[in-house]
Amino acid sequence: AAPRQGAPGRGPKRGAGKDGADWQEQLLRESMDEPAMLRPGDASFASPFTSRGASIAAAVLVISQGRTTLVTTIQMFKILGLTCLVSAYGLSVLYLDGIKNGDTQVTVSAVANAALFLFISRARPLKTLSPLRPPTSVLSPYATLSVLGQFAAHLLALVTLVREASKYEDPHRDRDPEAKFEPGVLNTTVYLVLHFSQVITFAVNYTGHPFMESLRANKPLFGVLLALAALGVGVAAGVLEPLARAAELVPLPGPLREELLNTMAATAAACYAAEKGAQWLARG
């Protein structure tokens, strides 16, 4: 029986009378006409780093975005650490003294904290790369020194102001932590200190240049910080009494009011110095 010819459409076989070069060219042409077969997951590895341009601008963009993400993650961990440390001490003082926060106070603090974290995560990278390298770990010497230095400043402010506020508390007041909430001087002082500490922590630990846009350029975050600082000063100074009553706060005595504002201003300066000092030591 005569040998069967190749099936139509499958291309010529190697021994069909053409030389090897023509056979390879025909096989390559047919393979290019066929659609590429991709398995699930093949494109996911390269898609974030794929660029159709002829320049390396995409590589610079990936590096700048990665630096911004790294710096944002580290600063958020620093803010969370400081907030937890300061709040733990403040709330423990209130509990041991039989005082607790009001529902309105907790709600206002939670909403402000959520807004600040939302806006701090929306920072955009700069268009140019900095020759400086960002810290590579949350436990780097820079982050550790910065957190410890700032916590020492906040702790000193809390201890000093709690001692002063205790002088104006009623010694015959019910100290049962499970009793009904009643606003007092100590509760108001601790709440305002924690409020100012929250504003200072976000403002000081925002990295900004040279890895992302500055704090002023991040207008939503800058506006919220200014508003919270202004509200805190107004309530502490006794200017916004209706707002203070709505937040279940009481007016502070004159000497305590002045000491609170002066102490928190000094705390802000000390935290800023601790942050810049840690940066200088890490780069030095």
SULZIFEN-V581458 format. One record per helix or strand. SS is the DSSP state (a for helix, b for strand). FROM is the first residue (numbers start at 0). TO is the last residue. Records with the same first field share a line. If there is no record, write none. Layout:
# SULZIFEN-V581458
SS: FROM-TO  FROM-TO
This chain:
# SULZIFEN-V581458
a: 19-32  46-48  56-95  102-119  140-165  184-204  218-235  240-245  253-282
b: 124-124  211-211
